[in-house]
Amino acid sequence: DMSVKAYPTPPLGEEDTINTAGGDGWEVAITARKRFTASRIVTELMLLANEAIATYGNIHSIPLPYRSQTTFPVSDETIDATPAGPCRSWLAIRSTTKTVVSANGDWAHEGLGLDAYVQATSPVRRFGDLSVHYQLKAFLRGNGGIRDLPFTAGGVVEEENGDGDGDGD
């Protein structure tokens, strides 16, 4: 696991003649992070919870901000020619498309290898996760009627993208 941080470099003084940041005004630090067993377990459980919520929502046709992603096939020759480690990880990342958010769970998240996926495990950090909680709780507390939910199908996508008030208009 890698950590990449970019910092703006301070302006050069008159006496400075060399810009160590390459002249673009940024200094980049890349460090390897040690991942402990506990953090791996937490990551897997968060993915499991997000998949479970997405599957439940899809079965009950609950409009949620489902995330999908497709992957491009990478040939065995390309994989073999790519050094193991961070380079191969980067190859895997580059073989995926940008994540698409839709109001139904009909599309798989191939980047994670899941049939359905929503982000719901960090409602304090992400508003989209909070809206998933709000929508799911409204469904569970109600009589199961989709019409009584706070967000329409178009509205969940708008809320996730920060485009509107959640009404889908």
N, C-alpha and C positions, 0 to 999 in steps of 0.2 A: 504494500500500500504506500502510495507516495503523497506527500504534501507539497503543494506548489503555492508560494506566496510571492506577490509582486508588490514592491514598494516604490513610490516615486523617489527619485534621487534628489538630494538637495541641489539647488542651483550652484553652478561652478563659480568659484571666486576668481578674481583676476589672476591670482598667482597659480591656480590650477591649470595644468596643460593637458591632463589625461582624464577622460571620462571613463571610469571603469564599467559603466552601465551600457557601453556600446553606443552612446550618443542619442538614445531614444528617450531618455528621461526616466527609465525604469530599471530597478535592480530586482532580479529574480532569484529566489532561493528555493531549491528543490532538495527535500530531505526524505529519507525513507522512515516510515513509521512502523514501529513494531506493533503488530496486532496480537493481542492476547486472546486466549480461549474465550473468556467472558464476553469480549466485544464481538467475537464471531457468533456466539450463541445469541446475543441480543439482536444482531443483524438478521440472523436466520428467523428468529421469532417475529421480528417486525415484518419481514417479507411474508411469512406465513399468515400473520394477522391481516395484512393488506390483501393478500390473495383470498382469504376466507371471506372478508367483507365484500370484495368484488364479486366473488362467486355467489354469495347470498343475494347481493343486489341484482345480479344478472338473472338469477332464477326467478326473482320476484318482480322483475322489470322496474326496479327503482332507478330513476335517473341519478347517476353519480358521475363525477368527473373521472371516467375510466381512462387509463393511460395505455396506449399501445405503441409498439415499436416493431419494425421489421428489420431483418438482417440480410445482408448480401452474402452469398456464398463466397468463401475464400478457398482457393485451391490448395491441395496438399503441398504443391511445389512452393507456393507463397509462404505457407506456414513453416515449411522446412527451411526456407531461405531466411526466415526472420529469427534473429537471436532470441533465445528463451529469456523470460523475465519481463521487465517493463516494456520492451519492444513488442513482444507478443501481446501483452495486455493492450498496448496502444493499437495494434492491428485489430484486435477484437472490438475495441471501441469504435474505430474508424469503419468497421463493417456494419454498423448499425445506422438507421435513419434517425432523424430527430423524433422525439416523442410526440405523439399526437393525442390530444385530449378530446374525447367524444362522450356523449350522454348515454351510450349503451355499451355493454361489454362484449360486443360481437367480435372484437379484434384482439388477438393475442399480443402479449408483450414478449416478443421473441428474444429481446436482449436479456431478459431475466428467465426465460424459459417457462413462462406462466400463461395459462389460458385466459386469465382475467386479472386485472391489477388496478387498484386505487391507492392513493396515499392517504392514510388515515391515522398513522401512529404518532404524529407530532402536532396535535391541535394547538399547542401553545406557541409553536414556532411558525406554522404555516396556516394561513387562513383557509386554503383549500381543504386541509385536513379537518378543520373546524366545521366547514360546511358539510363535509361527509358525515360527521357525527350528528349534526343538526338534522340532516335529511334522514339518516338511518333511524335516529331516535323518534322522529315524527312518524315514520312508517311503523315502527314497533309499538308506539303508544296509541296510534290511531286504529281505525277499523280495517286497515290494510288498503285503504283507498288511495290510489295514486293521485287523484285530483286534490286531496287534502294536504299534499306535501308542500313545504315552503318554496322549493325551487322547481321550475319546469325543466323539461329536457334541455331546451336551449339555455335556460338560466344557469344550470350547473356549469356549463362550458364557459358562459360569460363570467361567472363568478371566479372560476379557476384562472381565466385569462385576465381578470381585472377589468372586464369590459363594461360592466353594468350593474344593475340592481337585482339581478337574479330572476327577472320575470320572463326572459327570453325574447323580449321585443327589441 
